[in-house]
Amino acid sequence: MRILIAEDEKDLNKVIKKRLEKEGYSVDNCFDGEEALDFIMMGEFDVIILDIMMPKLSGIQVLEKMRSKKDNTPVIFLTAKDSIDDRVIGLDAGADDYIIKPFSLEELLARIRVILRKQADTSTNTLSFADLTIDIKSRRVWRSNTEIELSAKEYEILEFLMRNKDKVLSREKIENHVWNFDYTGGTNVVDVYIRYLRKKIDDPFDKKLIQTIRGAGYVLREEK
């Protein structure tokens, strides 16, 4: 899953980015509101973390511009302001959550998981499809009660497919949600990783779940 961090405290920004990447997220980061809007316009994110007090544009202004364009990407505000009025303003502007500095990275990770559970319409940290199950907190994967070891990118693609089961996802959409702007690899990277996934998820089992839709992309769907 891909996350954007917009925070002008550079040390804090880098600490959050490093921890999120350690947890397996694909992360882009920036340091002011205008840059944040540029990232949002160019990329697709699953969660956006916005500091409220940023140069050029505040987090509130960034969020208002997002929502005016019908961009409903979940937003978590970071702020040193802890008055009830400040929190109400942020939530009324369309924020999904609000964390007051200083905060623990474990709390931030938990808040992100809550938002991702809501997106997947589940109340637990597990996603299931057919006989395939993943635990989004531990990033463990099972099929027919057999645990399957995946690389970080294999897992991210599988999780994205499971969150969008029965939906055809283009190669571009998958790439935009799994790799950040720093990626400089080949154009067929999604196809390569889908092949890796199939060898582990589908080849050892009779029922195939990862389907190719010619000219469109891939979909997690049971064979008819």
C-alpha positions in Angstrom: 0.0 0.0 0.0 1.3 3.5 -0.9 1.4 6.4 1.6 2.3 10.1 1.3 3.8 12.0 4.2 3.7 15.8 4.1 5.5 17.1 7.2 7.9 20.1 7.3 9.8 18.9 10.3 12.4 17.0 8.3 13.7 14.8 11.0 10.2 13.7 12.0 9.3 13.2 8.3 12.4 10.9 7.8 11.7 8.9 10.9 8.1 8.3 9.9 9.1 7.4 6.3 11.8 4.9 7.5 9.4 3.2 9.9 6.6 2.9 7.4 9.0 1.5 4.8 10.2 -1.0 7.5 6.5 -2.1 7.8 6.4 -2.7 4.1 4.6 0.4 2.9 5.6 2.2 -0.3 6.2 5.8 0.8 6.6 9.2 -0.8 7.5 12.2 1.3 7.5 16.0 1.0 7.9 19.1 3.2 5.3 21.7 2.2 1.7 22.0 1.2 2.3 22.9 -2.5 4.6 20.0 -3.0 2.0 17.7 -1.3 -0.6 18.8 -3.8 1.8 18.1 -6.7 2.3 14.5 -5.3 -1.4 14.0 -4.8 -2.2 15.2 -8.4 0.5 12.9 -9.9 0.1 9.7 -7.8 -2.4 7.4 -6.2 -2.2 6.9 -2.5 -4.0 4.7 0.0 -3.4 7.0 2.9 -2.1 10.6 3.2 -0.5 11.9 6.4 -0.6 15.7 6.5 0.9 18.1 9.0 -1.5 21.0 9.6 1.1 23.8 10.0 3.2 23.6 6.7 4.8 26.3 4.6 3.1 27.5 1.4 -0.2 25.7 2.0 -1.5 24.4 5.4 -2.7 20.8 5.7 -6.2 22.2 6.0 -5.9 24.0 2.7 -4.4 20.9 1.0 -7.3 18.8 2.3 -9.9 21.3 1.2 -8.5 21.4 -2.3 -8.5 17.6 -2.4 -12.1 17.3 -1.3 -13.2 20.0 -3.7 -11.8 17.8 -6.5 -13.7 14.8 -5.1 -10.5 13.1 -4.0 -11.6 10.9 -1.1 -8.2 9.5 -0.2 -8.1 9.0 3.6 -6.2 11.7 5.4 -4.6 11.6 8.9 -3.7 15.0 10.3 -0.5 15.5 12.4 -0.5 18.6 14.6 0.9 20.2 17.7 -2.4 21.9 18.2 -4.5 20.1 20.8 -7.5 22.3 21.4 -10.9 20.8 20.7 -11.7 23.6 18.2 -8.6 22.8 16.1 -9.6 19.1 16.0 -13.1 20.0 15.0 -11.9 22.2 12.2 -9.7 19.5 10.9 -12.3 16.8 11.0 -15.0 19.1 9.5 -12.6 19.8 6.6 -12.8 16.1 5.8 -9.9 14.5 7.7 -10.4 10.8 8.6 -8.2 11.0 11.8 -6.2 13.4 13.9 -3.0 12.7 15.9 -1.5 15.2 18.3 2.3 15.6 18.5 4.3 14.1 20.2 2.9 10.7 19.3 4.2 7.1 19.1 4.9 5.5 15.8 3.0 2.4 17.0 -0.1 4.6 17.4 0.3 6.0 13.9 0.7 2.5 12.5 -2.5 1.4 14.3 -4.4 4.4 13.0 -3.3 3.5 9.4 -4.4 -0.1 9.9 -7.8 1.1 11.1 -8.3 3.2 8.0 -7.2 0.4 5.7 -9.6 -2.0 7.4 -12.4 0.5 6.8 -11.4 0.7 3.1 -11.6 -3.1 2.9 -14.9 -3.2 4.9 -13.5 -5.5 7.5 -13.3 -5.2 11.3 -10.1 -7.4 11.6 -6.6 -7.4 10.3 -7.2 -10.3 8.0 -8.4 -10.4 4.4 -9.7 -13.6 2.9 -10.7 -14.8 -0.6 -11.6 -18.4 -1.4 -9.0 -20.4 0.6 -6.5 -17.6 0.6 -5.9 -15.5 3.8 -3.5 -12.7 4.6 -2.8 -11.0 7.9 -2.2 -7.3 7.2 -0.4 -6.7 10.5 2.0 -9.5 10.4 2.1 -9.7 6.6 1.7 -13.5 6.7 -0.1 -15.4 3.9 -1.8 -18.8 3.9 -3.6 -20.8 1.3 -5.5 -24.0 2.3 -3.8 -23.6 5.7 -0.4 -23.7 4.1 1.8 -20.7 4.9 3.4 -19.1 1.9 6.5 -16.9 2.1 6.4 -13.8 -0.1 8.8 -11.0 -0.8 7.8 -7.5 0.3 6.7 -6.5 -3.2 4.9 -9.8 -3.8 3.0 -9.3 -0.6 2.1 -5.7 -1.5 0.7 -6.7 -4.9 -1.3 -9.6 -3.4 -2.7 -7.3 -0.7 -3.8 -4.8 -3.3 -5.4 -7.5 -5.4 -7.3 -8.8 -2.3 -8.5 -5.4 -1.3 -9.9 -5.1 -4.9 -11.1 -8.7 -5.4 -13.2 -9.2 -8.5 -12.1 -5.8 -9.8 -9.9 -5.7 -12.9 -6.7 -3.7 -12.1 -4.6 -2.3 -14.9 -0.8 -2.7 -14.7 -0.5 1.1 -14.3 -2.9 1.1 -11.3 -1.0 -1.7 -9.6 2.3 0.0 -10.2 1.0 3.3 -8.8 -0.2 1.7 -5.6 2.9 -0.4 -4.9 5.9 1.6 -6.1 6.7 5.2 -5.1 8.1 8.0 -7.4 11.7 6.9 -6.7 11.2 3.7 -8.7 13.2 3.6 -11.9 12.8 -0.1 -12.9 11.5 -1.6 -16.1 8.0 -1.1 -17.6 7.1 -4.8 -17.2 7.8 -4.9 -13.5 4.1 -5.8 -12.7 4.1 -8.7 -15.1 7.3 -10.0 -13.6 5.9 -9.9 -10.0 2.6 -11.4 -11.1 4.5 -14.4 -12.5 6.4 -14.7 -9.1 3.1 -14.6 -7.2 1.4 -17.2 -9.4 4.3 -19.7 -8.8 3.6 -19.4 -5.1 -0.1 -18.7 -4.8 -1.6 -20.6 -7.8 0.8 -23.2 -9.2 0.8 -25.6 -6.2 -3.0 -25.6 -6.1 -5.8 -26.8 -8.4 -7.9 -23.7 -8.3 -6.3 -20.6 -9.9 -7.1 -17.2 -8.4 -4.9 -14.6 -10.2 -6.6 -14.1 -13.6 -5.2 -12.2 -16.6 -7.7 -10.0 -18.5 -6.2 -9.5 -21.9 -5.6 -5.9 -22.7 -6.9 -4.7 -19.3 -4.8 -6.1 -16.5 -5.2 -8.6 -13.6 -8.0 -9.6 -11.2 -8.2 -11.8 -8.2 -11.2 -14.0 -9.1 -12.1 -17.7 -8.8 -12.0 -19.7 -12.0 -15.4 -20.3 -13.5 
